[in-house]
Amino acid sequence: MAQKTNKSYSKRLRITKTGKMLSRKAGKDHFNAKKSRAKQLRGKRAVQFAMKNKNIGDFLPFK
């Protein structure tokens, strides 16, 4: 039986045209008042997300 796609997680990923997966850094939603503005904006950047090909199908709606 095939596994279901983890929809909540798949919405947090973005796939580029070349096939790279990007996701947001964790822990950037609150407790930002003390941080400098530059540090806050750096937290918004997406980072490349490494995942083995075997596991990609569990998180994405397509294969």
PQR file with spaces between the fields and no chain letter, atoms N, CA, C, O and H, PARSE charges and radii, in Angstrom:
ATOM       1  N    MET     1       0.833   -1.182    0.000 -0.4000 1.5000
ATOM       2  CA   MET     1       0.000    0.000    0.000 -0.0000 2.0000
ATOM       3  C    MET     1       0.885    1.256    0.000  0.5500 1.7000
ATOM       4  O    MET     1       1.852    1.338    0.756 -0.5500 1.4000
ATOM       5  N    ALA     2       0.555    2.205   -0.830 -0.4000 1.5000
ATOM       6  CA   ALA     2       1.345    3.438   -0.926 -0.0000 2.0000
ATOM       7  C    ALA     2       1.079    4.334    0.280  0.5500 1.7000
ATOM       8  O    ALA     2      -0.018    4.364    0.839 -0.5500 1.4000
ATOM       9  H    ALA     2      -0.232    2.139   -1.444  0.4000 1.0000
ATOM      10  N    GLN     3       2.122    5.058    0.654 -0.4000 1.5000
ATOM      11  CA   GLN     3       1.959    5.982    1.775 -0.0000 2.0000
ATOM      12  C    GLN     3       1.279    7.250    1.315  0.5500 1.7000
ATOM      13  O    GLN     3       1.384    7.651    0.156 -0.5500 1.4000
ATOM      14  H    GLN     3       3.013    5.033    0.200  0.4000 1.0000
ATOM      15  N    LYS     4       0.577    7.873    2.247 -0.4000 1.5000
ATOM      16  CA   LYS     4      -0.068    9.147    1.937 -0.0000 2.0000
ATOM      17  C    LYS     4       0.963   10.265    1.984  0.5500 1.7000
ATOM      18  O    LYS     4       1.964   10.171    2.695 -0.5500 1.4000
ATOM      19  H    LYS     4       0.492    7.547    3.188  0.4000 1.0000
ATOM      20  N    THR     5       0.711   11.321    1.224 -0.4000 1.5000
ATOM      21  CA   THR     5       1.565   12.496    1.247 -0.0000 2.0000
ATOM      22  C    THR     5       1.308   13.269    2.527  0.5500 1.7000
ATOM      23  O    THR     5       0.159   13.454    2.927 -0.5500 1.4000
ATOM      24  H    THR     5      -0.101   11.398    0.646  0.4000 1.0000
ATOM      25  N    ASN     6       2.369   13.715    3.163 -0.4000 1.5000
ATOM      26  CA   ASN     6       2.245   14.558    4.345 -0.0000 2.0000
ATOM      27  C    ASN     6       1.936   15.978    3.859  0.5500 1.7000
ATOM      28  O    ASN     6       2.851   16.742    3.552 -0.5500 1.4000
ATOM      29  H    ASN     6       3.302   13.564    2.838  0.4000 1.0000
ATOM      30  N    LYS     7       0.658   16.327    3.790 -0.4000 1.5000
ATOM      31  CA   LYS     7       0.219   17.592    3.176 -0.0000 2.0000
ATOM      32  C    LYS     7       0.725   18.811    3.932  0.5500 1.7000
ATOM      33  O    LYS     7       1.128   19.796    3.314 -0.5500 1.4000
ATOM      34  H    LYS     7      -0.086   15.706    4.040  0.4000 1.0000
ATOM      35  N    SER     8       0.710   18.759    5.266 -0.4000 1.5000
ATOM      36  CA   SER     8       1.132   19.934    6.031 -0.0000 2.0000
ATOM      37  C    SER     8       2.591   20.254    5.749  0.5500 1.7000
ATOM      38  O    SER     8       2.969   21.423    5.679 -0.5500 1.4000
ATOM      39  H    SER     8       0.383   17.958    5.768  0.4000 1.0000
ATOM      40  N    TYR     9       3.407   19.228    5.588 -0.4000 1.5000
ATOM      41  CA   TYR     9       4.814   19.467    5.329 -0.0000 2.0000
ATOM      42  C    TYR     9       5.063   19.830    3.884  0.5500 1.7000
ATOM      43  O    TYR     9       5.937   20.648    3.597 -0.5500 1.4000
ATOM      44  H    TYR     9       3.100   18.278    5.646  0.4000 1.0000
ATOM      45  N    SER    10       4.318   19.241    2.967 -0.4000 1.5000
ATOM      46  CA   SER    10       4.541   19.523    1.548 -0.0000 2.0000
ATOM      47  C    SER    10       4.231   20.977    1.223  0.5500 1.7000
ATOM      48  O    SER    10       4.785   21.523    0.268 -0.5500 1.4000
ATOM      49  H    SER    10       3.609   18.576    3.200  0.4000 1.0000
ATOM      50  N    LYS    11       3.358   21.616    1.996 -0.4000 1.5000
ATOM      51  CA   LYS    11       3.038   23.026    1.757 -0.0000 2.0000
ATOM      52  C    LYS    11       4.167   23.951    2.195  0.5500 1.7000
ATOM      53  O    LYS    11       4.214   25.112    1.789 -0.5500 1.4000
ATOM      54  H    LYS    11       2.908   21.173    2.771  0.4000 1.0000
ATOM      55  N    ARG    12       5.074   23.439    3.022 -0.4000 1.5000
ATOM      56  CA   ARG    12       6.189   24.254    3.510 -0.0000 2.0000
ATOM      57  C    ARG    12       7.401   24.175    2.601  0.5500 1.7000
ATOM      58  O    ARG    12       8.363   24.919    2.792 -0.5500 1.4000
ATOM      59  H    ARG    12       5.035   22.496    3.352  0.4000 1.0000
ATOM      60  N    LEU    13       7.375   23.296    1.626 -0.4000 1.5000
ATOM      61  CA   LEU    13       8.493   23.140    0.698 -0.0000 2.0000
ATOM      62  C    LEU    13       8.205   23.844   -0.611  0.5500 1.7000
ATOM      63  O    LEU    13       7.051   23.995   -1.012 -0.5500 1.4000
ATOM      64  H    LEU    13       6.593   22.691    1.471  0.4000 1.0000
ATOM      65  N    ARG    14       9.269   24.272   -1.272 -0.4000 1.5000
ATOM      66  CA   ARG    14       9.130   24.874   -2.589 -0.0000 2.0000
ATOM      67  C    ARG    14      10.143   24.188   -3.491  0.5500 1.7000
ATOM      68  O    ARG    14      11.302   24.021   -3.113 -0.5500 1.4000
ATOM      69  H    ARG    14      10.207   24.150   -0.946  0.4000 1.0000
ATOM      70  N    ILE    15       9.716   23.798   -4.662 -0.4000 1.5000
ATOM      71  CA   ILE    15      10.584   23.114   -5.609 -0.0000 2.0000
ATOM      72  C    ILE    15      10.990   24.104   -6.693  0.5500 1.7000
ATOM      73  O    ILE    15      10.135   24.754   -7.295 -0.5500 1.4000
ATOM      74  H    ILE    15       8.774   23.935   -4.969  0.4000 1.0000
ATOM      75  N    THR    16      12.287   24.218   -6.943 -0.4000 1.5000
ATOM      76  CA   THR    16      12.765   25.123   -7.980 -0.0000 2.0000
ATOM      77  C    THR    16      12.672   24.432   -9.336  0.5500 1.7000
ATOM      78  O    THR    16      12.374   23.241   -9.425 -0.5500 1.4000
ATOM      79  H    THR    16      12.982   23.690   -6.454  0.4000 1.0000
ATOM      80  N    LYS    17      12.933   25.202  -10.384 -0.4000 1.5000
ATOM      81  CA   LYS    17      12.858   24.664  -11.739 -0.0000 2.0000
ATOM      82  C    LYS    17      13.901   23.571  -11.959  0.5500 1.7000
ATOM      83  O    LYS    17      13.674   22.633  -12.722 -0.5500 1.4000
ATOM      84  H    LYS    17      13.176   26.169  -10.312  0.4000 1.0000
ATOM      85  N    THR    18      15.038   23.697  -11.289 -0.4000 1.5000
ATOM      86  CA   THR    18      16.094   22.697  -11.451 -0.0000 2.0000
ATOM      87  C    THR    18      15.907   21.493  -10.540  0.5500 1.7000
ATOM      88  O    THR    18      16.689   20.545  -10.608 -0.5500 1.4000
ATOM      89  H    THR    18      15.223   24.459  -10.668  0.4000 1.0000
ATOM      90  N    GLY    19      14.881   21.512   -9.683 -0.4000 1.5000
ATOM      91  CA   GLY    19      14.585   20.352   -8.849 -0.0000 2.0000
ATOM      92  C    GLY    19      15.076   20.449   -7.416  0.5500 1.7000
ATOM      93  O    GLY    19      14.920   19.496   -6.654 -0.5500 1.4000
ATOM      94  H    GLY    19      14.245   22.282   -9.628  0.4000 1.0000
ATOM      95  N    LYS    20      15.670   21.580   -7.025 -0.4000 1.5000
ATOM      96  CA   LYS    20      16.111   21.739   -5.648 -0.0000 2.0000
ATOM      97  C    LYS    20      14.894   21.968   -4.757  0.5500 1.7000
ATOM      98  O    LYS    20      13.902   22.553   -5.190 -0.5500 1.4000
ATOM      99  H    LYS    20      15.797   22.354   -7.645  0.4000 1.0000
ATOM     100  N    MET    21      14.973   21.510   -3.522 -0.4000 1.5000
ATOM     101  CA   MET    21      13.899   21.743   -2.554 -0.0000 2.0000
ATOM     102  C    MET    21      14.347   22.834   -1.588  0.5500 1.7000
ATOM     103  O    MET    21      15.449   22.779   -1.043 -0.5500 1.4000
ATOM     104  H    MET    21      15.779   21.034   -3.169  0.4000 1.0000
ATOM     105  N    LEU    22      13.488   23.820   -1.383 -0.4000 1.5000
ATOM     106  CA   LEU    22      13.782   24.915   -0.473 -0.0000 2.0000
ATOM     107  C    LEU    22      12.763   24.906    0.657  0.5500 1.7000
ATOM     108  O    LEU    22      11.586   24.610    0.450 -0.5500 1.4000
ATOM     109  H    LEU    22      12.593   23.865   -1.826  0.4000 1.0000
ATOM     110  N    SER    23      13.238   25.239    1.865 -0.4000 1.5000
ATOM     111  CA   SER    23      12.332   25.363    2.996 -0.0000 2.0000
ATOM     112  C    SER    23      12.813   26.513    3.868  0.5500 1.7000
ATOM     113  O    SER    23      13.966   26.933    3.774 -0.5500 1.4000
ATOM     114  H    SER    23      14.193   25.479    2.033  0.4000 1.0000
ATOM     115  N    ARG    24      11.935   27.015    4.708 -0.4000 1.5000
ATOM     116  CA   ARG    24      12.298   28.082    5.634 -0.0000 2.0000
ATOM     117  C    ARG    24      13.091   27.532    6.799  0.5500 1.7000
ATOM     118  O    ARG    24      12.939   26.367    7.168 -0.5500 1.4000
ATOM     119  H    ARG    24      10.999   26.674    4.785  0.4000 1.0000
ATOM     120  N    LYS    25      13.938   28.369    7.381 -0.4000 1.5000
ATOM     121  CA   LYS    25      14.650   27.972    8.585 -0.0000 2.0000
ATOM     122  C    LYS    25      13.658   27.871    9.734  0.5500 1.7000
ATOM     123  O    LYS    25      12.667   28.601    9.771 -0.5500 1.4000
ATOM     124  H    LYS    25      14.061   29.315    7.082  0.4000 1.0000
ATOM     125  N    ALA    26      13.918   26.986   10.652 -0.4000 1.5000
ATOM     126  CA   ALA    26      13.034   26.793   11.795 -0.0000 2.0000
ATOM     127  C    ALA    26      13.276   27.867   12.856  0.5500 1.7000
ATOM     128  O    ALA    26      14.369   28.427   12.940 -0.5500 1.4000
ATOM     129  H    ALA    26      14.723   26.393   10.622  0.4000 1.0000
ATOM     130  N    GLY    27      12.262   28.148   13.657 -0.4000 1.5000
ATOM     131  CA   GLY    27      12.413   29.022   14.817 -0.0000 2.0000
ATOM     132  C    GLY    27      12.473   30.496   14.500  0.5500 1.7000
ATOM     133  O    GLY    27      13.146   31.239   15.215 -0.5500 1.4000
ATOM     134  H    GLY    27      11.374   27.693   13.589  0.4000 1.0000
ATOM     135  N    LYS    28      11.802   30.954   13.463 -0.4000 1.5000
ATOM     136  CA   LYS    28      11.880   32.359   13.073 -0.0000 2.0000
ATOM     137  C    LYS    28      10.535   33.078   13.211  0.5500 1.7000
ATOM     138  O    LYS    28      10.384   34.187   12.698 -0.5500 1.4000
ATOM     139  H    LYS    28      11.255   30.351   12.883  0.4000 1.0000
ATOM     140  N    ASP    29       9.567   32.478   13.884 -0.4000 1.5000
ATOM     141  CA   ASP    29       8.237   33.079   13.951 -0.0000 2.0000
ATOM     142  C    ASP    29       8.082   34.103   15.071  0.5500 1.7000
ATOM     143  O    ASP    29       7.394   35.109   14.895 -0.5500 1.4000
ATOM     144  H    ASP    29       9.690   31.578   14.301  0.4000 1.0000
ATOM     145  N    HIS    30       8.710   33.862   16.218 -0.4000 1.5000
ATOM     146  CA   HIS    30       8.570   34.825   17.309 -0.0000 2.0000
ATOM     147  C    HIS    30       9.873   34.888   18.086  0.5500 1.7000
ATOM     148  O    HIS    30      10.820   34.166   17.775 -0.5500 1.4000
ATOM     149  H    HIS    30       9.268   33.046   16.362  0.4000 1.0000
ATOM     150  N    PHE    31       9.925   35.758   19.107 -0.4000 1.5000
ATOM     151  CA   PHE    31      11.144   36.080   19.858 -0.0000 2.0000
ATOM     152  C    PHE    31      12.155   36.772   18.960  0.5500 1.7000
ATOM     153  O    PHE    31      13.354   36.508   19.056 -0.5500 1.4000
ATOM     154  H    PHE    31       9.156   36.344   19.360  0.4000 1.0000
ATOM     155  N    ASN    32      11.685   37.655   18.087 -0.4000 1.5000
ATOM     156  CA   ASN    32      12.576   38.363   17.176 -0.0000 2.0000
ATOM     157  C    ASN    32      12.818   39.809   17.578  0.5500 1.7000
ATOM     158  O    ASN    32      13.592   40.503   16.920 -0.5500 1.4000
ATOM     159  H    ASN    32      10.712   37.870   18.009  0.4000 1.0000
ATOM     160  N    ALA    33      12.169   40.285   18.651 -0.4000 1.5000
ATOM     161  CA   ALA    33      12.264   41.696   19.004 -0.0000 2.0000
ATOM     162  C    ALA    33      13.692   42.103   19.367  0.5500 1.7000
ATOM     163  O    ALA    33      14.103   43.227   19.082 -0.5500 1.4000
ATOM     164  H    ALA    33      11.539   39.721   19.185  0.4000 1.0000
ATOM     165  N    LYS    34      14.439   41.216   19.983 -0.4000 1.5000
ATOM     166  CA   LYS    34      15.795   41.551   20.408 -0.0000 2.0000
ATOM     167  C    LYS    34      16.785   41.516   19.244  0.5500 1.7000
ATOM     168  O    LYS    34      17.853   42.125   19.318 -0.5500 1.4000
ATOM     169  H    LYS    34      14.105   40.303   20.215  0.4000 1.0000
ATOM     170  N    LYS    35      16.442   40.820   18.195 -0.4000 1.5000
ATOM     171  CA   LYS    35      17.375   40.643   17.090 -0.0000 2.0000
ATOM     172  C    LYS    35      17.426   41.882   16.209  0.5500 1.7000
ATOM     173  O    LYS    35      16.447   42.618   16.083 -0.5500 1.4000
ATOM     174  H    LYS    35      15.575   40.325   18.136  0.4000 1.0000
ATOM     175  N    SER    36      18.589   42.095   15.603 -0.4000 1.5000
ATOM     176  CA   SER    36      18.715   43.223   14.681 -0.0000 2.0000
ATOM     177  C    SER    36      17.861   42.956   13.452  0.5500 1.7000
ATOM     178  O    SER    36      17.517   41.811   13.161 -0.5500 1.4000
ATOM     179  H    SER    36      19.385   41.497   15.706  0.4000 1.0000
ATOM     180  N    ARG    37      17.524   44.010   12.739 -0.4000 1.5000
ATOM     181  CA   ARG    37      16.660   43.875   11.559 -0.0000 2.0000
ATOM     182  C    ARG    37      17.336   42.995   10.504  0.5500 1.7000
ATOM     183  O    ARG    37      16.678   42.194    9.840 -0.5500 1.4000
ATOM     184  H    ARG    37      17.804   44.941   12.975  0.4000 1.0000
ATOM     185  N    ALA    38      18.641   43.150   10.359 -0.4000 1.5000
ATOM     186  CA   ALA    38      19.360   42.346    9.368 -0.0000 2.0000
ATOM     187  C    ALA    38      19.263   40.865    9.702  0.5500 1.7000
ATOM     188  O    ALA    38      19.105   40.032    8.810 -0.5500 1.4000
ATOM     189  H    ALA    38      19.175   43.801   10.899  0.4000 1.0000
ATOM     190  N    LYS    39      19.358   40.537   10.985 -0.4000 1.5000
ATOM     191  CA   LYS    39      19.273   39.143   11.400 -0.0000 2.0000
ATOM     192  C    LYS    39      17.867   38.596   11.193  0.5500 1.7000
ATOM     193  O    LYS    39      17.697   37.430   10.835 -0.5500 1.4000
ATOM     194  H    LYS    39      19.487   41.214   11.710  0.4000 1.0000
ATOM     195  N    GLN    40      16.862   39.432   11.417 -0.4000 1.5000
ATOM     196  CA   GLN    40      15.477   39.008   11.191 -0.0000 2.0000
ATOM     197  C    GLN    40      15.245   38.702    9.716  0.5500 1.7000
ATOM     198  O    GLN    40      14.612   37.702    9.378 -0.5500 1.4000
ATOM     199  H    GLN    40      16.999   40.378   11.708  0.4000 1.0000
ATOM     200  N    LEU    41      15.757   39.561    8.841 -0.4000 1.5000
ATOM     201  CA   LEU    41      15.553   39.369    7.410 -0.0000 2.0000
ATOM     202  C    LEU    41      16.327   38.168    6.882  0.5500 1.7000
ATOM     203  O    LEU    41      15.871   37.493    5.959 -0.5500 1.4000
ATOM     204  H    LEU    41      16.271   40.373    9.115  0.4000 1.0000
ATOM     205  N    ARG    42      17.493   37.896    7.459 -0.4000 1.5000
ATOM     206  CA   ARG    42      18.243   36.702    7.065 -0.0000 2.0000
ATOM     207  C    ARG    42      17.455   35.433    7.383  0.5500 1.7000
ATOM     208  O    ARG    42      17.586   34.428    6.684 -0.5500 1.4000
ATOM     209  H    ARG    42      17.864   38.444    8.209  0.4000 1.0000
ATOM     210  N    GLY    43      16.644   35.478    8.426 -0.4000 1.5000
ATOM     211  CA   GLY    43      15.844   34.317    8.802 -0.0000 2.0000
ATOM     212  C    GLY    43      14.722   34.029    7.832  0.5500 1.7000
ATOM     213  O    GLY    43      14.191   32.918    7.823 -0.5500 1.4000
ATOM     214  H    GLY    43      16.538   36.295    8.993  0.4000 1.0000
ATOM     215  N    LYS    44      14.345   34.995    7.016 -0.4000 1.5000
ATOM     216  CA   LYS    44      13.267   34.784    6.043 -0.0000 2.0000
ATOM     217  C    LYS    44      13.731   34.030    4.811  0.5500 1.7000
ATOM     218  O    LYS    44      12.918   33.456    4.087 -0.5500 1.4000
ATOM     219  H    LYS    44      14.776   35.897    7.023  0.4000 1.0000
ATOM     220  N    ARG    45      15.040   34.029    4.570 -0.4000 1.5000
ATOM     221  CA   ARG    45      15.575   33.370    3.378 -0.0000 2.0000
ATOM     222  C    ARG    45      15.327   31.875    3.430  0.5500 1.7000
ATOM     223  O    ARG    45      15.388   31.257    4.493 -0.5500 1.4000
ATOM     224  H    ARG    45      15.700   34.496    5.158  0.4000 1.0000
ATOM     225  N    ALA    46      15.054   31.316    2.296 -0.4000 1.5000
ATOM     226  CA   ALA    46      14.881   29.871    2.213 -0.0000 2.0000
ATOM     227  C    ALA    46      16.250   29.209    2.111  0.5500 1.7000
ATOM     228  O    ALA    46      17.175   29.764    1.519 -0.5500 1.4000
ATOM     229  H    ALA    46      15.005   31.819    1.432  0.4000 1.0000
ATOM     230  N    VAL    47      16.369   28.043    2.681 -0.4000 1.5000
ATOM     231  CA   VAL    47      17.611   27.295    2.612 -0.0000 2.0000
ATOM     232  C    VAL    47      17.360   26.009    1.836  0.5500 1.7000
ATOM     233  O    VAL    47      16.249   25.479    1.821 -0.5500 1.4000
ATOM     234  H    VAL    47      15.617   27.592    3.163  0.4000 1.0000
ATOM     235  N    GLN    48      18.413   25.523    1.195 -0.4000 1.5000
ATOM     236  CA   GLN    48      18.267   24.283    0.434 -0.0000 2.0000
ATOM     237  C    GLN    48      18.080   23.138    1.408  0.5500 1.7000
ATOM     238  O    GLN    48      18.736   23.070    2.448 -0.5500 1.4000
ATOM     239  H    GLN    48      19.315   25.954    1.207  0.4000 1.0000
ATOM     240  N    PHE    49      17.193   22.259    1.062 -0.4000 1.5000
ATOM     241  CA   PHE    49      16.779   21.182    1.936 -0.0000 2.0000
ATOM     242  C    PHE    49      17.250   19.872    1.333  0.5500 1.7000
ATOM     243  O    PHE    49      16.843   19.510    0.229 -0.5500 1.4000
ATOM     244  H    PHE    49      16.660   22.315    0.218  0.4000 1.0000
ATOM     245  N    ALA    50      18.098   19.167    2.046 -0.4000 1.5000
ATOM     246  CA   ALA    50      18.629   17.908    1.530 -0.0000 2.0000
ATOM     247  C    ALA    50      17.741   16.759    1.984  0.5500 1.7000
ATOM     248  O    ALA    50      17.417   16.632    3.164 -0.5500 1.4000
ATOM     249  H    ALA    50      18.429   19.461    2.943  0.4000 1.0000
ATOM     250  N    MET    51      17.357   15.934    1.034 -0.4000 1.5000
ATOM     251  CA   MET    51      16.545   14.769    1.352 -0.0000 2.0000
ATOM     252  C    MET    51      16.901   13.671    0.364  0.5500 1.7000
ATOM     253  O    MET    51      17.143   13.934   -0.814 -0.5500 1.4000
ATOM     254  H    MET    51      17.620   16.037    0.075  0.4000 1.0000
ATOM     255  N    LYS    52      16.932   12.449    0.850 -0.4000 1.5000
ATOM     256  CA   LYS    52      17.233   11.330   -0.030 -0.0000 2.0000
ATOM     257  C    LYS    52      16.070   11.104   -0.981  0.5500 1.7000
ATOM     258  O    LYS    52      14.912   11.317   -0.620 -0.5500 1.4000
ATOM     259  H    LYS    52      16.736   12.235    1.807  0.4000 1.0000
ATOM     260  N    ASN    53      16.381   10.673   -2.192 -0.4000 1.5000
ATOM     261  CA   ASN    53      15.349   10.438   -3.196 -0.0000 2.0000
ATOM     262  C    ASN    53      14.304    9.448   -2.709  0.5500 1.7000
ATOM     263  O    ASN    53      13.135    9.548   -3.080 -0.5500 1.4000
ATOM     264  H    ASN    53      17.322   10.500   -2.485  0.4000 1.0000
ATOM     265  N    LYS    54      14.711    8.502   -1.890 -0.4000 1.5000
ATOM     266  CA   LYS    54      13.793    7.496   -1.374 -0.0000 2.0000
ATOM     267  C    LYS    54      12.681    8.129   -0.545  0.5500 1.7000
ATOM     268  O    LYS    54      11.545    7.656   -0.566 -0.5500 1.4000
ATOM     269  H    LYS    54      15.661    8.421   -1.589  0.4000 1.0000
ATOM     270  N    ASN    55      13.002    9.200    0.187 -0.4000 1.5000
ATOM     271  CA   ASN    55      12.045    9.826    1.102 -0.0000 2.0000
ATOM     272  C    ASN    55      11.224   10.936    0.466  0.5500 1.7000
ATOM     273  O    ASN    55      10.230   11.367    1.050 -0.5500 1.4000
ATOM     274  H    ASN    55      13.925    9.584    0.204  0.4000 1.0000
ATOM     275  N    ILE    56      11.607   11.407   -0.700 -0.4000 1.5000
ATOM     276  CA   ILE    56      10.922   12.544   -1.316 -0.0000 2.0000
ATOM     277  C    ILE    56       9.449   12.235   -1.560  0.5500 1.7000
ATOM     278  O    ILE    56       8.598   13.100   -1.356 -0.5500 1.4000
ATOM     279  H    ILE    56      12.415   11.056   -1.174  0.4000 1.0000
ATOM     280  N    GLY    57       9.142   11.037   -1.988 -0.4000 1.5000
ATOM     281  CA   GLY    57       7.762   10.667   -2.292 -0.0000 2.0000
ATOM     282  C    GLY    57       6.837   10.728   -1.092  0.5500 1.7000
ATOM     283  O    GLY    57       5.625   10.869   -1.258 -0.5500 1.4000
ATOM     284  H    GLY    57       9.834   10.335   -2.154  0.4000 1.0000
ATOM     285  N    ASP    58       7.380   10.627    0.116 -0.4000 1.5000
ATOM     286  CA   ASP    58       6.543   10.678    1.315 -0.0000 2.0000
ATOM     287  C    ASP    58       6.048   12.091    1.603  0.5500 1.7000
ATOM     288  O    ASP    58       5.051   12.268    2.304 -0.5500 1.4000
ATOM     289  H    ASP    58       8.365   10.513    0.250  0.4000 1.0000
ATOM     290  N    PHE    59       6.733   13.094    1.071 -0.4000 1.5000
ATOM     291  CA   PHE    59       6.414   14.467    1.417 -0.0000 2.0000
ATOM     292  C    PHE    59       5.867   15.288    0.260  0.5500 1.7000
ATOM     293  O    PHE    59       5.353   16.384    0.483 -0.5500 1.4000
ATOM     294  H    PHE    59       7.543   12.951    0.502  0.4000 1.0000
ATOM     295  N    LEU    60       5.962   14.795   -0.960 -0.4000 1.5000
ATOM     296  CA   LEU    60       5.510   15.559   -2.113 -0.0000 2.0000
ATOM     297  C    LEU    60       4.352   14.864   -2.795  0.5500 1.7000
ATOM     298  O    LEU    60       4.292   13.634   -2.816 -0.5500 1.4000
ATOM     299  H    LEU    60       6.381   13.905   -1.141  0.4000 1.0000
ATOM     300  N    PRO    61       3.426   15.637   -3.357 -0.5600 1.5000
ATOM     301  CA   PRO    61       2.257   15.039   -3.992  0.2800 2.0000
ATOM     302  C    PRO    61       2.554   14.396   -5.345  0.5500 1.7000
ATOM     303  O    PRO    61       1.668   13.766   -5.922 -0.5500 1.4000
ATOM     304  N    PHE    62       3.756   14.533   -5.860 -0.4000 1.5000
ATOM     305  CA   PHE    62       4.109   13.917   -7.133 -0.0000 2.0000
ATOM     306  C    PHE    62       5.405   13.150   -6.948  0.5500 1.7000
ATOM     307  O    PHE    62       6.119   13.358   -5.967 -0.5500 1.4000
ATOM     308  H    PHE    62       4.476   15.044   -5.391  0.4000 1.0000
ATOM     309  N    LYS    63       5.708   12.274   -7.877 -0.4000 1.5000
ATOM     310  CA   LYS    63       6.949   11.484   -7.759 -0.0000 2.0000
ATOM     311  C    LYS    63       7.835   11.698   -8.956  0.5500 1.7000
ATOM     312  O    LYS    63       8.918   11.118   -9.034 -0.5500 1.4000
ATOM     313  H    LYS    63       5.127   12.105   -8.674  0.4000 1.0000
